[in-house]
């Protein structure tokens, strides 16, 4: 196998020195049973406006929903590319969950996923490559 075909993984570990007891768990270090993980791609100009993103909602260690987030100012051609992608792929979810890869607008993602699960539901929220807020987004 070629060396470049291996998956690179970064791991961060904090071993305890010999003889030192672990910290007492605090209310801030609670184990999370639910996580909302999302990644976004932005324009490469100065606005860095959202083009699209992908997300997964994981509950009790199982992915129960996976989908795409569509930016507000995408062209019809760009939206068609995302729709085509979603129609040819299945969501990688737990058995018994819908395998349809959902497509949500930015507003729908915020109102129906981010706010109820991340804020009200207190799920752990993990975001990668988050876009800057543009003057068009309200």
PyMOL commands that set and color helices and strands:
alter all, ss='L'
color gray80, all
select helices_A, chain A and resi 3-5+76-88+106-120
alter helices_A, ss='H'
color red, helices_A
select strands_A, chain A and resi 34-42+50-59+62-70+102-105+124-128
alter strands_A, ss='S'
color yellow, strands_A
deselect
rebuild
show_as cartoon
